[in-house]
Amino acid sequence: MTPLSNRQTQNPTMRSMMGRRPLSARDELDEGLDRFDSASDAAKDRALSVQHPYTFEYRPEAIAMGMPRGRMAGVMAQDLERAPLSREVVHDTPRGKMLSVPKALSLNLALTGRLAERLDELEARRR
């Protein structure tokens, strides 16, 4: 049986189920947050360093499967796989690699805090 996080043990459903059901999207997000909380600053910096901005357009076959038309901005799943912390937001599907948008958004909002820390450190050195 998998040990439960504090967030999971406070949830009555999780206490009663004690790991006997597949993880929900929320449970997966909680596990990701636990990994983020325990990650080193170097791991967070690595997750930031692999995010290169791109503009792109989906191919016609992707549009036929429901992807949006027109020019998009974002990051490539293959780049995110290069860092252990960001790797968990990438999923292999029959249609190719895809990002879990809720997980990616959550991770990037948290990484924004790391960017603020780095900026504070740099500004402190300049003084």
Number of C-alpha atoms within 10 A of each C-alpha: 6 7 9 15 12 10 12 18 14 11 10 10 11 17 12 10 9 15 15 10 8 8 12 9 11 12 16 14 17 17 17 18 16 14 12 18 10 9 13 12 13 9 16 20 16 17 22 20 13 17 20 11 10 10 10 13 14 14 11 12 10 14 13 11 9 9 13 14 13 9 9 12 10 11 16 19 20 15 16 24 19 15 19 14 21 25 17 17 22 20 14 10 8 7 9 9 14 15 19 13 11 13 21 17 13 14 22 16 11 15 17 12 11 16 14 11 13 14 12 11 11 11 10 9 8 6 5
